[in-house]
Amino acid sequence: MLSTRIISALIFLPFFYLIVWVLPPLYFTLFILAVAAVGLYEFYRMAGIRGVHPNRVLGIVLGVLLIVDAYYPLNFGIGAFSIAGYLIVIMIARLFSSRPVDGAFGDIAATFTGIFYVALLFAFQIMIRTGVDGKQWLVFLYFIIWASDIGAYAIGLPFGKHRLYEKISPKKSIEGLLGSLAAAVGMALLCRVWFLPSLGIQEAIGISLLLAIAGTIGDLAESLLKRSVGVKDSGGLIPGHGGVLDRMDSILFAGPVLYYYLALR
């Protein structure tokens, strides 16, 4: 399992470096569009396991439009009017569909939730990338979450004795969480030396802890969804990691935290 994870990471890292650090933001946006579309498919597939029938095609199309708006504003992004527009379109589509009336509530809710859980949270990464020092901060985000994940795994596996939140994720431990936080702080200090010299030591420690905690909550949130439908992984696209949502669940929650931190910085 660990060796498969390492191989997957070694394959992905050069590609990640290319699309984030070398190429213009458009290429990372295209990557996120593809990843979010797969993530939406996984989300809607999980909903279908419990007999819910979200409008997959409409949900993916609206999610893609939301992400495009994050890169190139077209005035149908994430404002209050746009959110209302998404809901109205989804409800109209269900109203005139050939499906029976029974289950309409769940179908509409799942379609709507998928757009904002997957597409909206992915869109924050694009807004970080297109901001000031965007590529540095985006790499910082990914490095912190990756370090946090490795720290949790390295400490939690051999030393984890006290369960963190057993009813949602029986394998997660308090010891693993402490390892996650320590690894996140260590990585933040390294990033400060490597490519973010403007980041103070105290600031690096503070934001890395916030991101690691947000990432842990994101991981638990996706575990809640998977446990509720009785699946181990959201998909099988990535060897050793499961699906897109399994790999990106922490970053989905950490992205908005970093974006709003930078906006207030």
N, C-alpha and C positions, 0 to 999 in steps of 0.2 A: 504493500500500500504506500509506504513512504517513498520507495524507489520510484514508483509510478508518478507520485506527486513531483518529485525532483526532476524527472525527465520532462514532464509537462511544463514545469516552470522554465527549464533550460530552453525549451523550444519557443516558449512565449516571450521570454525576455528580449531577445534581439528584435522581434517584431514590435514589441511595446516601445522599445527605444526608438525605432524607426518612425513610428506613427506619432509619437508624442514629442520627441526631442528634435528630430531631424526635419520631418515634413511639416507643411503648414497645417493649421487647425482643421481644415476641410477633411483631411484624411482621417483624423481621429473621430470627427463627426460621422463619417461614413462607417467607420468601425462600430461606433456606438449605435448607429441606426440598425446595423445588422444584428448586433448582440441584443439590443432591446427587442427587436422583432422575434428573435428566438426565445427570449425571456418571456415575452407576452404569450407566445405559443405554449410554453411550459406552464405558465400560470393558468391559462384557460384549460389546458389538458388536466391539470390537477383538479380544477373546479368540476370538470366533467365526470370525475371519478365518483363524486357524490350526487350525481344526477342533475347537476346544474348545467344549463346550456347557454353559456355566454356567446355573444355574436363575435366569433374569433376574427373574422375578416375585418369587420368594422372597427373592432378594438385595436387591431394592429395598425390599420390605416390611420386612425385618429392618434394613436401613440406615435407613429412616425411623423405626422404633422406637428405634433407638440415638440418633438426633438428638433425637427427642421427649424421651428420658430426660435428655439434656443440659440441656434447658430446664425440664422438670418431672419430677423423678426418680420413676420407676415401678419401680425395682429390677430392671430388665433392661438396664442400660446397659453399662458397660465394665469391670466387675469380673471377677475370675477365673471366678466361677460363671456369669456371663452369657456370657462368651466360650465357655466349655464348652457352654453351652446352645445358642448359635448353631451351633457345630460339629456338635453332635448332631442338631439339626433339619435342617441341610443334608445330613448323611450319611443320615439316615432318608429324607428326600425323594428322594435319589438311589437309595437302596436299593430303594425301591418304585416308581420311575419305569418307564416303558415303554421307556426307552432301553437299548441293549445294554450288557453289562458292560464291553466295551472302551471306554476313555476315561473311566471313572468317576473315576480319580485326578485327571486334569486338570480335569474338570467340578467336582468338589468343591473343589479348590484355588482355581480361578478364582472361584467363587461366594464363598468365604470371604475371599479376598484383596480382592475388590472392596469388600466391606462395610467393611473396616478401612482400606484405602487411601483410599477416597472418603468414606464416611459418618463414620467415626471422626475423620479429620483435619478434616473440615468442622465436626464437633461442637465442636472446641476454640474456634472463633470464637464460638459461642453462649455457651460458658462464660466467655470473655473479656467479652462484652457484658453478661452478667448479674452480673459481678463489680464490685468497687469501681472507680469512675470508668470503667466499662465502655465507654461510648460514646467517651470520649477515647482509650482505649487501642486500641480497634478501628479508629478512624479513623487513629491513629498507624500501626498495622500495615499498613493498606492504602496509606497515603501512602508509607511507606518502600518497600514492594514496588513500587509504581508508579514512584517516583523511581528505584529501582534498575534497573527495566526500561528506563526512558527513558535513563538514563545509559549502560547497556550498549549500547543501540542507537545513541545519538548518538556515542559514542566508538569503539565497535567497528566500526561500518560504514565510516567513513572512515580510521581509523587502525589497525584490527586486522590485525596481521601474524603474531603468534605464537598458534598454536592452543591452546585451553585443554584440550579433551578430544576430539580429532578423531574417534575411532572412534564416539562417541555423538552429537556435535553439531559437524559440520565448520565451521559458521559462527561458533561462539563463540570469542572470543579472550581472551588475557590482558589486552590493552589494554581490551577491553570490560568485563572483570571489574573492573579498576581504576576505570573510569568508573562502573560500577555502585556500587561501594563509596563513591566520592566523592559521588555524588548522594544515596545513602542517608544519609550523615552530614550533608550540607547540609540535607536535608529534616528530619532529626531535630532539628537546631538551630532550624529554622523552627517546627516543631511545638511545641518548648519555649516559644517566644515566643508563639505563637498560642493554645494551649489546654492546655499541660502545664507550667505554671511550676514545679511541684514537681520536675521532672526536671532533675538536675544536668547540667552540660556534659559531664563525663567519662562519666557514665552514659548520656547521650543518644548519645554517640559509640560507646560499647561495645555497647549493645543494637542500634543501627542496623547496625553491622558484623555482629553475630551474625545478625540477621534477613536481611540481604542475602546472606550466605553460605548460610544455610539455604534461602533462596529459589532461589539458583543451583543448589543440590543438588537441590531439588524439580523444577526445570526439567529438569535432566539426567536425573533419574529417570524423568520422563514421556517424555522423548526416547528413553530406553532401551526403554520399553514400545512406543512407536510404531515404532521402528526394528526391533524384534524381530518385528513383524507386518507391516512394510512399508507403513505409512501415513504421510502427511505431517502430517495433523491428526487429532485425536480425533473431530472432528465439524465441522459447518459452521453452527452456530447463530448465532455472533457474527461479523458482517462484519469482515474484517480481522484477526481473532484466531483463527479456527477454532472449536473446540468449547469447552464449559465447562472441561474439563480443561486445554486449551491455555491458557486465560486464568487459571485458578486454581491451576495446578500449583505455582507458587512460594509462594503463600499457604497451600497445604495443608501444606507443610513448615515454614513460618515460624510459623504459628499455634500449634502445640504449644510451640515454643521460647519465644514470648512468654508463653504461659499459665504455663509452669513457671517462667519468670523472675519473673513477678509473684507467683507462689505463694511463692517463696523471697525476695522482695524485702524 
